[in-house]
Amino acid sequence: MTIAITLSTGVAMLAAQASRPQVAEQPKGSSERLVATANGSSLGVAKFSRKIEPQFMITAKGGAFPADALERVKRVKGVTGADLVYGNKAKLGDKWVGVFGVDPSTFRNFTPDRTAKSNDLWQNIAAGDVAVSFVLHSDGGVKLRDQVSIAGTTHASQARVGAYATMGVSGVDAVVSKTTAQRIGMTKDNVMLVGGKRKDLTKLKKALEKVLPKKAATVQVLNPSFDFAGGSSGGAYLSAAEISRSINAGYTKIGWPYVWGGESDAEGGYDCSGLVQWAFAQAGIKMPRVAEDQARTGPWLPFAQAQPGDLLIWANDPSAPGRISHIAIYIGGNQMLVAPHTGDFVKIQKVYLTNFKGAVRVNRGAAAQLARTLG
């Protein structure tokens, strides 16, 4: 069901001035347990040894990386570590999600601190559990200790949800062991995470491309940033007409259900970032797909400076404090347009401050570059 909102209503909303928000409809579950009781005996998972900040994700085209690719990458000057994982989309229950199949002993060093240091979490994964992102739980409705079906390209298997844990890579919402990944038919060792210092990522990216077979892999920067004050992002901020078209497009989806992974009518509904991407696309603005990347499309501002058309962002994930996990479109007058979570629907509601991180003023150039490189 959709509810029609007239253009005049949209214009009236745009004319509303920002005011200080009241707390309303706060997210739930921030104090709940994040890891299930250990699934079986110790399986020899190595303890957390050192933090490696992943800066690149390299994806092989057409299959696994050559046997010597990992060692060649590790020898590149400026690389602080590298690890091979299985990477594919898989169906978890009724939801398509990005999945990594990993060696818990090595991959844990590339994850956010709280995730990396949880021995029970990695023991559970090694024992056959699946760890899901906190957002897949809070917004997608997947619960700790549930038995879920996980289906790859050729086979399906049952797994217990053994932890809520953000892994630090946008678009990856579930992690299993390589044994489980192999069992469901995921492509072997087709993704490489590479750590490095943020000092000169452009130079390091070029060096990585030189040691890999030409046209055999794509090198993606995981956490790009822009100097908005210096104008290095290119492009300009959105016009009043573009903002009006984006918001009014979003109004047409009021009443549609929240659907995990929803980004068009074809999915039968929208998730929070899918709604943002679709609404801005109707005004010709290309946006990246997930909330964490959409939050990089412009400078962060305090709510007192928010204007209609700005994005509002929250960090609700206790497994990775500070990491952006939810997003909405500010429409003025202490109101936002949002797809909240599973069981709810696209609607206008009051802005709440719990875990609120700020407003994002979208820069066209940054948004287009992130959409092009991150999808």
Secondary structure, DSSP 8 states (H G I E B T S, - for coil): ------HHHHHHHHHS--------S----TTS--B-S--SS------------EEEEEEESSS---TTHHHHHHTSTTEEEEEEEEEEEEEETTEEEEEEEE-HHHHGGGS-HHHHT-HHHHHHHHTT-EEE-HHHHHTT---TT-EEEEE-SS-EEEEEEEEE---SSTTEEEEEEHHHHHHTT--TT-EEEEEE-GGGHHHHHHHHHHHS-TTSEEEEESS----TTTTTT-S-B--HHHHHHHHHHHHTTTT-BB-TT-EEGGGTEE-HHHHHHHHHHTTT----SSHHHHTTSS-EE-GGG--TT-EEEE---TTSTT---EEEEEEETTEEEE--STT-BSEEEE---TTEEEEE--BHHHHHHHHHHH-
